[in-house]
Amino acid sequence: MTLVRTLCGAVAGAALIVSPSTAGAQTWPARAMQVISPFTAGNANDTVARVVLDQVSRQLGQAFIIENRPGAGGTVGAAYVAKADPDGYTYLLHSSSLGSLVLLHKTLPYDTLRDFVPVVLFGVQPSVLLVAPSKGIKTVAELVAAAKAKPGSLNFASAGIGSASHMAAERLRLAAGIDVQHIPFRGAEGLTELMAGRIDFYFIPIAPALALIEQGKVVALAVSTPKRASALPDVPTTAEAGYPDAAYVFWGGLSAPAKTPRGIIDKLHDETQKALDVPAMRERLAKLGVQPQPMSVEQFEGESHYVGVVLLFRNLEELGEFGFL
């Protein structure tokens, strides 16, 4: 009888033991959470994140505060999160450029693979290739022809070295074999310069481009994804325009500092997926050109660390041509 009581007591005690990860998730979140955006305010990731996280905050009962910390192609904000306490209250809002930064910078103030743990993917959205109406260019073929007629004379804008807009343009440059000049900007300056005709072309996410396209202030030549965008059904893909190797997928999501309790990671992942499944949310995202792609934390880990590089560069020769080797 004594043995039975002892065993029963041991079992009961074991049932009360909760791992630190699980315990943290049970009480989290107890306060507002900080989300660091490594680019200037108003970028496409900001827009999508605010829509999604507003719904998630209602589900969790705590707010997400998005803070912009731009600089050095997004590495300033990423470094801040890498060094933050892994307590579940600081996150990095990032995009497909996270993987390419490893190649674009010989040294980084963080280790992309070791200092972050992916949490959730919001979705993917095509980048759209824009030109000013004053250029008189209507197709990708005409743009490429203009670039080849005067090598080195055309230029393109980006939101910074290593940004999605930079990578999408580089894919087209390599696929089309054109010599064009890269001019990085901060904020909305690149788009302003494009509309003024001082920038020849610019790849940007669909969300900030839609109104300008509808108003006739810019001309959309192609989208960067393998399939046409539902928000711009009449705009061809770069593959349809004759350059299948120019495809580039822009995505956005959240990562956390390494060693953030897995229970918290899983809870935020699941709550965000729940938010993305709300019909009204899907409708709002569709209007922004965003296509949700549900995936597990493990699947997103491979996506966030490598997809930018894998899709951007298909062989070592391309790496060398881009100046990485």
C-alpha positions as CSV (number, residue, x, y, z in Angstrom):
1,M,0.0,0.0,0.0
2,T,2.8,2.4,0.9
3,L,4.4,1.6,-2.5
4,V,1.1,2.4,-4.3
5,R,0.8,5.7,-2.4
6,T,4.4,6.6,-3.3
7,L,3.9,5.8,-7.0
8,C,0.6,7.7,-7.1
9,G,2.2,10.7,-5.5
10,A,5.1,10.6,-8.0
11,V,2.7,10.5,-10.9
12,A,0.6,13.4,-9.5
13,G,3.8,15.4,-8.9
14,A,4.9,14.7,-12.4
15,A,1.6,15.9,-13.8
16,L,2.2,19.3,-12.1
17,I,5.7,19.7,-13.7
18,V,5.4,22.1,-16.7
19,S,8.4,23.0,-18.9
20,P,9.6,26.6,-18.8
21,S,8.6,27.0,-22.4
22,T,5.0,25.8,-21.7
23,A,4.8,27.9,-18.5
24,G,5.9,31.0,-20.4
25,A,3.3,30.5,-23.1
26,Q,0.5,30.1,-20.6
27,T,1.1,33.6,-19.1
28,W,2.1,35.2,-22.4
29,P,1.4,37.9,-23.4
30,A,1.2,40.0,-20.3
31,R,2.0,43.3,-22.0
32,A,2.3,44.9,-25.4
33,M,4.9,43.5,-27.8
34,Q,7.4,45.4,-29.9
35,V,7.8,44.7,-33.6
36,I,10.9,46.2,-35.2
37,S,10.6,47.1,-38.9
38,P,14.1,47.5,-40.4
39,F,12.9,49.8,-43.2
40,T,11.2,53.3,-43.2
41,A,7.6,53.7,-42.3
42,G,4.9,53.0,-44.9
43,N,6.7,50.2,-46.6
44,A,4.7,47.2,-47.9
45,N,5.7,45.0,-45.0
46,D,4.5,47.7,-42.6
47,T,1.1,47.9,-44.3
48,V,0.5,44.2,-44.3
49,A,1.8,43.7,-40.7
50,R,-0.5,46.4,-39.3
51,V,-3.5,44.7,-40.9
52,V,-2.6,41.2,-39.7
53,L,-1.3,42.1,-36.2
54,D,-4.3,44.2,-35.5
55,Q,-6.4,41.1,-35.7
56,V,-3.9,39.0,-33.7
57,S,-3.8,41.7,-31.0
58,R,-7.6,41.4,-30.6
59,Q,-7.3,37.6,-30.2
60,L,-4.4,37.8,-27.6
61,G,-5.7,40.9,-25.8
62,Q,-2.4,42.8,-26.1
63,A,-1.1,45.3,-28.6
64,F,1.7,45.0,-31.1
65,I,3.7,48.3,-31.4
66,I,5.5,48.6,-34.7
67,E,8.7,50.6,-34.5
68,N,10.8,51.6,-37.6
69,R,14.5,51.3,-37.3
70,P,15.9,51.7,-40.8
71,G,19.5,51.8,-41.9
72,A,22.3,49.8,-43.7
73,G,19.9,47.9,-45.9
74,G,17.8,46.6,-43.0
75,T,20.7,45.4,-40.8
76,V,20.3,48.1,-38.1
77,G,16.8,46.9,-37.1
78,A,17.7,43.2,-37.5
79,A,20.8,43.7,-35.2
80,Y,18.6,45.3,-32.6
81,V,16.3,42.3,-32.5
82,A,19.2,39.9,-32.5
83,K,20.4,41.4,-29.2
84,A,17.0,41.8,-27.6
85,D,15.9,39.7,-24.7
86,P,14.3,36.4,-25.9
87,D,11.3,36.9,-23.7
88,G,8.6,36.9,-26.4
89,Y,8.1,40.6,-26.4
90,T,10.4,41.7,-29.3
91,Y,10.0,40.6,-32.9
92,L,11.6,41.4,-36.3
93,L,9.3,42.2,-39.2
94,H,11.3,41.1,-42.2
95,S,11.0,40.0,-45.8
96,S,12.7,37.8,-48.3
97,S,15.7,40.1,-48.3
98,L,16.8,38.6,-45.0
99,G,18.5,35.7,-46.7
100,S,20.2,37.8,-49.4
101,L,21.8,40.1,-46.8
102,V,24.1,37.3,-45.9
103,L,25.7,37.5,-49.4
104,L,25.5,41.2,-49.8
105,H,27.5,42.0,-46.7
106,K,30.9,40.5,-45.9
107,T,30.2,41.0,-42.2
108,L,26.9,41.5,-40.4
109,P,26.3,42.6,-36.8
110,Y,24.4,39.3,-36.2
111,D,24.3,35.8,-37.5
112,T,21.2,35.2,-39.6
113,L,21.0,31.5,-38.8
114,R,21.9,31.5,-35.1
115,D,20.4,34.8,-33.8
116,F,16.8,34.5,-35.1
117,V,14.0,31.9,-35.0
118,P,11.3,32.3,-37.6
119,V,7.7,32.6,-36.3
120,V,5.2,33.0,-39.0
121,L,4.8,33.9,-42.7
122,F,2.1,36.6,-43.4
123,G,2.0,35.8,-47.1
124,V,3.7,36.5,-50.4
125,Q,3.1,39.4,-52.7
126,P,4.4,40.1,-56.2
127,S,6.6,43.0,-56.9
128,V,5.4,45.0,-59.9
129,L,7.8,46.6,-62.4
130,L,6.9,50.2,-62.9
131,V,8.0,53.0,-65.3
132,A,6.9,56.6,-65.7
133,P,4.3,57.3,-68.5
134,S,6.6,59.9,-69.9
135,K,9.1,57.2,-70.9
136,G,6.7,55.9,-73.5
137,I,7.6,52.3,-72.5
138,K,4.7,49.8,-72.6
139,T,6.3,46.4,-72.3
140,V,9.3,44.7,-70.7
141,A,10.6,44.0,-74.2
142,E,10.7,47.8,-74.9
143,L,12.4,48.4,-71.6
144,V,15.1,45.8,-72.3
145,A,15.5,47.2,-75.8
146,A,16.1,50.7,-74.5
147,A,18.6,49.4,-72.0
148,K,20.5,47.5,-74.7
149,A,20.5,50.4,-77.1
150,K,22.4,52.5,-74.5
151,P,24.3,50.2,-72.1
152,G,24.8,51.7,-68.7
153,S,22.6,54.7,-69.3
154,L,19.4,53.4,-67.7
155,N,18.9,53.2,-64.0
156,F,16.6,51.6,-61.5
157,A,15.6,52.5,-57.9
158,S,15.4,50.3,-54.8
159,A,14.5,50.7,-51.2
160,G,18.1,50.0,-50.3
161,I,20.9,47.5,-51.0
162,G,19.6,44.0,-50.4
163,S,15.9,45.0,-50.3
164,A,13.3,43.1,-52.2
165,S,13.1,45.8,-54.8
166,H,16.9,45.6,-55.4
167,M,16.8,41.8,-55.7
168,A,13.9,41.8,-58.1
169,A,15.6,44.3,-60.4
170,E,18.9,42.3,-60.2
171,R,17.0,39.1,-61.3
172,L,15.7,41.0,-64.4
173,R,19.1,42.5,-65.1
174,L,20.7,39.0,-65.1
175,A,17.9,37.3,-67.0
176,A,17.8,40.0,-69.7
177,G,21.5,40.6,-69.9
178,I,21.3,44.4,-69.5
179,D,23.7,46.9,-68.1
180,V,21.8,49.3,-65.8
181,Q,22.7,51.4,-62.8
182,H,21.4,50.8,-59.3
183,I,20.3,53.8,-57.3
184,P,19.2,53.0,-53.7
185,F,16.8,55.3,-51.9
186,R,15.3,55.6,-48.4
187,G,11.5,55.8,-48.0
188,A,9.3,57.0,-50.8
189,E,11.9,59.0,-52.6
190,G,12.5,56.4,-55.2
191,L,8.9,56.3,-56.3
192,T,8.8,60.1,-56.5
193,E,11.9,60.1,-58.7
194,L,10.4,57.4,-60.9
195,M,7.2,59.5,-61.5
196,A,9.4,62.5,-62.2
197,G,11.2,60.5,-64.9
198,R,14.6,60.7,-63.3
199,I,14.5,56.9,-62.5
200,D,13.9,54.6,-65.4
201,F,12.3,51.6,-63.6
202,Y,11.4,50.4,-60.2
203,F,10.2,47.1,-58.7
204,I,7.9,47.6,-55.7
205,P,5.4,45.5,-53.8
206,I,1.9,45.8,-55.2
207,A,0.2,47.4,-52.2
208,P,1.8,50.9,-52.5
209,A,1.6,50.8,-56.3
210,L,-2.1,50.0,-56.9
211,A,-3.5,53.5,-56.5
212,L,-0.8,55.1,-58.6
213,I,-1.4,52.5,-61.4
214,E,-5.1,53.2,-61.3
215,Q,-4.5,57.0,-61.4
216,G,-2.2,56.6,-64.4
217,K,0.8,58.1,-62.6
218,V,2.9,55.0,-63.3
219,V,2.8,52.1,-65.9
220,A,2.9,48.5,-64.8
221,L,5.0,46.3,-67.1
222,A,5.1,43.0,-65.3
223,V,4.8,41.3,-61.9
224,S,7.8,39.3,-60.5
225,T,6.0,36.1,-59.4
226,P,5.5,32.9,-61.5
227,K,1.8,33.5,-61.6
228,R,-0.2,36.7,-62.3
229,A,-1.4,38.7,-59.3
230,S,-5.1,38.7,-58.5
231,A,-4.9,42.4,-57.8
232,L,-3.4,43.1,-61.3
233,P,-4.9,40.3,-63.5
234,D,-4.1,42.1,-66.8
235,V,-0.4,42.6,-66.0
236,P,1.8,39.8,-67.3
237,T,4.5,38.0,-65.3
238,T,8.2,38.5,-66.2
239,A,8.1,34.9,-67.5
240,E,5.2,35.8,-69.8
241,A,7.1,38.8,-70.9
242,G,9.9,36.5,-72.1
243,Y,12.2,36.3,-69.0
244,P,11.3,33.2,-66.9
245,D,14.5,33.4,-64.9
246,A,13.6,36.9,-63.7
247,A,11.0,35.6,-61.2
248,Y,11.4,36.8,-57.6
249,V,9.0,36.2,-54.8
250,F,8.6,38.9,-52.1
251,W,7.3,37.7,-48.7
252,G,6.8,39.1,-45.2
253,G,6.7,37.6,-41.8
254,L,7.9,37.7,-38.2
255,S,11.1,36.3,-36.5
256,A,12.1,36.4,-32.9
257,P,15.4,36.5,-31.1
258,A,17.0,33.0,-30.7
259,K,16.2,31.2,-27.5
260,T,12.7,32.7,-27.4
261,P,10.6,30.0,-25.7
262,R,9.2,27.6,-28.2
263,G,5.8,27.6,-26.5
264,I,5.5,31.3,-27.2
265,I,6.7,30.9,-30.8
266,D,4.0,28.2,-31.4
267,K,1.3,30.3,-29.7
268,L,2.0,33.4,-31.8
269,H,2.3,31.3,-34.9
270,D,-1.1,29.6,-34.3
271,E,-2.8,32.8,-33.4
272,T,-1.5,34.5,-36.5
273,Q,-2.6,31.6,-38.7
274,K,-6.0,31.8,-37.1
275,A,-6.1,35.5,-38.0
276,L,-5.1,34.8,-41.6
277,D,-8.0,32.4,-41.9
278,V,-10.6,35.0,-41.1
279,P,-12.5,35.7,-44.4
280,A,-12.5,39.4,-43.9
281,M,-8.7,39.3,-43.4
282,R,-8.2,37.3,-46.6
283,E,-10.3,39.9,-48.5
284,R,-8.3,42.8,-47.1
285,L,-5.0,41.1,-47.9
286,A,-6.2,40.2,-51.5
287,K,-6.8,43.9,-52.1
288,L,-3.2,44.5,-51.1
289,G,-2.0,41.8,-53.4
290,V,-1.0,39.5,-50.6
291,Q,-1.5,35.7,-51.0
292,P,-1.4,33.9,-47.6
293,Q,0.6,30.7,-47.6
294,P,0.1,28.7,-44.5
295,M,3.2,26.8,-43.3
296,S,4.6,25.4,-40.1
297,V,7.4,27.1,-38.1
298,E,9.9,24.5,-39.5
299,Q,8.8,25.2,-43.1
300,F,9.1,28.9,-42.6
301,E,12.6,28.4,-41.2
302,G,13.8,27.1,-44.5
303,E,11.9,29.8,-46.4
304,S,13.1,32.7,-44.3
305,H,16.8,31.8,-44.3
306,Y,17.3,30.5,-47.9
307,V,14.5,31.3,-50.3
308,G,15.8,34.8,-51.2
309,V,19.1,33.4,-52.2
310,V,17.8,30.2,-53.9
311,L,15.3,32.0,-56.0
312,L,17.6,34.9,-56.8
313,F,20.7,33.0,-57.9
314,R,20.6,29.7,-59.7
315,N,24.4,29.0,-60.0
316,L,27.8,30.2,-58.9
317,E,28.3,32.1,-62.2
318,E,25.4,34.4,-61.3
319,L,26.9,34.9,-57.9
320,G,30.2,35.9,-59.5
321,E,28.5,38.2,-62.0
322,F,26.6,40.0,-59.2
323,G,29.9,40.5,-57.4
324,F,29.4,38.1,-54.5
325,L,32.4,35.8,-55.4
